[in-house]
Amino acid sequence: MEEEITVLTNIIQRRRSIFPVSYTKEEIPVAIIKQILESANYAPTHKLTEPWRFIVFRNEGKLKLGQELARLYKETTPAHQFLQKKYDSIIEKAQQSSCIITLNAQLNSDKVPEWEELAALACAVQNMALTAEALKVGAYWSSPGMIADLKDYLNLGNTEKCFGLFYMGYHNEEPRAAKRGAIEEKIKWVES
C-alpha cells in the first residue's frame, strides 16, 4: 500500500503544464487519448450528474480549430489591441499539438448549482492531467477568451458550455520542481 501511495504522490508532484512549443511531432495513439479520457470519467460528481463532455480534435480537425480560434481572436479584439504575433501563435499551438480536447460541461442547474458542475469538470481535468503525466504525455489546460464564442463551432447544446482547451503532446522536457508554498501556511486546525 505504501508503495502505491508513493507512486501516486510522485505523479501528483511531477505534474506540470507542458506547453505545445515543447511537444514533439510524435502522435499520441487514440488508445492513449481514450485512456486519459477514461480517467476523467471517474471524477467525483454530486448527484452523479457527470457533467464533463469532451470533443477531441486531431489531424486536420485540430488545425481547423486553431484557425477558428485565431479568427475569433481577430474578430473580438479591438484593432488597436490586436497582435499578429498572438494570432500566429494560436495557429502554431494547434499545429504543435498532437491533439486538442475541448473541456465542456453539461450544466444541470435543476439538480445542482453550476459551481458544483464546474468543480466536477475541474476534477475530471485533474484526472486527465495526472493520467497524462503517468503516461509521459505533456498537457495543459488553456482558457482563452475565445472559448466563450465557440458554442456554435462546437455545436454545443443549450445547457452546454466550453470551459477550456486541453492541449496534449509527447515531449522531451526535463522534470521541473514544483513552486508551492508550505502547506502549513494554508491550514488551520480546530480541535476543541
N, C-alpha and C positions, 0 to 999 in steps of 0.2 A: 504494500500500500504506500509506504513512504517513497519508494522509487517512482510510482505513478504520479504522486504529488510533486516530486522534484521535476519530472518531465513537464508536467503542466505548468508549474511555476516558471521554468526556463522558457517555455514557449510564450507565456504572458509577458515576461520581462524582455524578451528579444523582439517582440512585435514592434515594428516601426512603420511609418508611412514610407513607402518606396515609390518614387515618382517616375513617370514614363520616360524621362530623359535617361534613366538608369536601366531601362529594360533592354534585353537582348532581342534579336529577331526570332528566337525560338518560340514557336506556337505552343500555347497551353492546350493539351488534348481535351476534347469535350468531356471525357470521363473525369478528368481532374476538376474542371469547372463544375460539373454536376456534383462531385464530392463536396466542393466548397459550398455550393448552394444547399445541399442536403443538410449540412451543419446548421445553416441558417434556420432551417425548419424546426429545430429543436430549441429555439429561444423561448424564454418564458413569455406567456401571453395571458393577460387577465381575461377570464371567461372564455378562454380558448378561441378568441377571435382570429388568431393567426393573420394579422393584417398585412404582413410583408408580401409584396408582389415584385417580381423581377423580370426585366427584359434584357436578354443577353445579346449584345451586338458584337459580331466578329466579321472578319474579312471586309467585304465591300460595305456591309451594314455599319461597321464602326466608322468607316471613312465618311459615309453619308451623315451619320450622327455628328461627327466632328464638323462637317460643313454646315449642318443645321445650327449647331451651337455658335459657330462663328457668324453665321448670318444673323442670328438673334442678337448676338453681342453688338454687331454693327447697327442693326435696326433699333435697338433700345438704348444705345449710348449717344448722348449729345455729341455733335460733330467736334466741339472743342475738347471733349474728353476722350474721343476715340483714339486708340493707339494701334497702328498697323502691326506692331510687334506682338501685342496681345492677341489680335485677330489671328495672326500667323501661328502663334503658339497653341491656340485652341485646336487648330487643324493638325499641327505637329504632334500634340499629345495623343490624338486619336490614331495617327499613323504609327507612333512608337509603341502603343499598347497592343497586347495580344487580344484583349477583349475589354469591353466596357459594359458594365451592368448598371442599368438604371435601378435606383432604390426607391420603390414606390410603396405606398401604403393604401390599403382599403380601409377608409375611416368608417367605423361603425358607431357613430355618435349616439345611436339609440341604446347601445349596450354599455359602452364605457366612454369616459372622457377622451378627447383627442390626444392629450398628453400621454395617456397610457398606451395608446396605439403607437405613438412615436417612440416611447420607451421600449416597446416590444420590437419595433423596427431596428432601433439602435442596438438592442441585444442581439438581434439576428445578424446585423452587420459585424458586430464584435466576434460572433461565432465564425463568420466568414473570414475575418481578418486573422483570427487565431489559426484556423484551418489552413489558410493560405501560407502563413508563416511556417507551420509544421511541414507543409509540402514544398517549401523553398520557393514559393511564388510571391513576388512583390505585389503590394496592393496599397491603394489609398482611397479614402472617401473624400470626394470633392463636392462642394455645394455652391457652384457659381450661380449668380443671379439669374442666368438664362433658364435655369430649371423651372422657374415659375411659368415660363411660356412654352414648355414642352408638351403640355397636356394633349393638344391636337396631334402633334407629331407622333406621340407615343400611343395615341388612340385610347387614352385613359377614360374610364367610366366617370360618371358624375360624382361618385364618392371616393375616387382615387386621386392621389396627389404624388408627384415626384419630389423626393427629399434629397436626392443626390445622385452622383455617379461614382461607381466603384471601378477604378482603373486597375487592370492586372497585367502582369508580365513577368517572365523569368528575368533574373538579374544576377549581377556578379558583385554587388555591393558588399563591403565588409560590414559585419555587425557593429552597431553603434550602441554605446551605453545610454541608458535612459537618463533624462534630466528631470528628476522629480524631487520635490521637497520631502522631508522626512514625514512619514505617516503620523508620527507622534504629534506633529503640529496641526493635524487635521482631525483629531479625535478628542472627544470629551467623554469621560467615564462618569456615570451616575450609579452609585451602589447603595444609596440609602435615601 
